[in-house]
Amino acid sequence: MKFGDFVKVKSLQSPQGFKENLLRLGLPMPCDDVLESGPDSVMAQPLQVGPWQVGNRFAVHPMEGWDGLADGRPSDNTRRRWDRFGRTGAKLIWGGEAVAVRHDGRANPRQLVINSDTAPDIANLRQTLLQAHRETMGSDTGLVIGLQLTHSGRFCKPNDDARMEPRVLYRHPLLDGRFGPAENIQVLSDGDIRRLIDDFVAAAKLAQNCGFDFVDLKHCHGYLGHEFLSAKTRPGDFGGSFENRTRFLRELVAGIRAHAPGLEIGVRLSAIDFLPFQPDPALSNAEELGPGVAVPHAHALPYAHGFGMDANNPLQQSLVEPLLFLSAMQAMDIHLVNITVGSPYYTPHVTRPALYPPSDGYQPPEDPLVGVMRHLETVRDLKKHFPNMAFVGSGYTYLQEFLPHVAQAVVRQSWTDFVGLGRMVLSYPELPADMLAGRPLQRKRLCRTFSDCTTAPRNGMVSGCYPLDTHYKKSVEMVRLTQVKKQARLA
């Protein structure tokens, strides 16, 4: 199917029309015809998770803005975004945004960093969110707020937007040299990793002192935590066997439990990975990128560099390893997991289904609804095996008008426990609150997945909804973004 053949979601006039389109695509996606609202509605039901009763079934994913200060503190843009997180009405705030545990682990020179100097400012972010939530929902009863801790690994860019400084666990036959010069790559030693574990533990203690309810030990999207899971070719204590590849998480958890007792732990996990994609060179031209295709990989078979995929057919997912990982989490008494897939760096169509690609991406090789369904089915299949774990699902934004209808259906059918929202929160943060109150959706504010919130930071600008949020639409960076997109089309 060509790009032009994809039916735009906004053209579908009703849940019935949406379901007819799903039928045409062969997607058994749940979708309720009638939305419920009020305290007895599906999405308003509280859920006991560990020590908390989370007040409803909406969650906000970590949404980084590439807009912090050079010293790791938040800016006015950061505080504005956290205020809007609070105004969503969602009762589970998963991590706020990715916060580096030390400078060299930053994904960009404006990523937040938590240390003794910045902790008071990060605590104030939490207070900003809390106050906004109280103003929107009347109280903070049932509100649970976490902080996502990270080291960016292969995607480190701490000092300059134009210079990648990768810190990796092993040399990768398909990714080395794709993100910055291969000669910049440094492979971390086991000693480096243990020093990093100490930094994570110190950061977790600071997060607890800031008032956060939990920390997310990020294992997704190709960042360092995720790379441990595919470190099958790495020698030493942190590679090779599954036990070794999960040692980083086990030692993190043990350290946090020893130094920050009472602090809960969650994990955002890329449950399945994919080969890197690129624009199809045979179908790209001066006017438009071609659809995505897997990079040449015959020389890398059997594929020993993935997680949640078939080594002999790495375009085929496998849940064998993700199920083992969830078993390991359960053994560590971690019961809160946020499931995503792939990496936005090398498989954006998988991680963030969209009709329009970011500037460094490619045209969607599949109807984005197929990508949404992949997210939903992955969570559903994992939850079947771990019914007592609390799952947050991803990939909902592309559903647009029908997001509430699908969200209600998947929670009602126990496909997931929480519906996590990311990009939609940038354009229309009040969507959960409107749905819960029975107010009509504000269609003009729905994210249409133009991918500007990704294109901007890929080109050294702050992230935000440039098409729909006046704050960004009228900014000086909007002019630059327009030029970048035009140049990308002509490249």
Buried (B, 14 or more C-beta within 10 A) or exposed (E): EEBEEBBEBEEBEEBEBBBEBBEEBEBEBBBBEEBBBEEEBBBBBBBEBBEBEBBBBBBBBBBBBBBBBEEBBBBEBBBBBBBBBBBBBBBBBBBBBBBBBBBBBBBBBBBBBBBEEBBEBBBBBBEBBBEBBBEBBEEBEBBBBBBBBBBBBBBBBBBEBEEBBBBBBBEBEBBBEBBBEEEBBEEBEBEEBBEBBBBBBBBBBBBBBBEBBBBBBBBBBBBBBBBBBBBBBBEBBBBBEEEBBBBBBEBBBEBBBEBBEEBBBBBBBBBBBBBBBBBBEEBBEEEBBBBBBBBEBEEBEEBBBBBBBBBEEBEEBBBEBBBBBBEBBBEBEBBBBBBBBBBBBBBBBBBBBBBBBBBBBBBBBBBBBBBBBBBBBBBBBBBEEBEEBBBBBBBBBBBBBBBBBBBBBBBBEEBBBBBBBBBBBBBBBBBBBBBBBEEEBEEEBBBBBBBBBBBBBBBBBBBBBBBBBEEBEEBEBBEBBEEBBEEBEEE
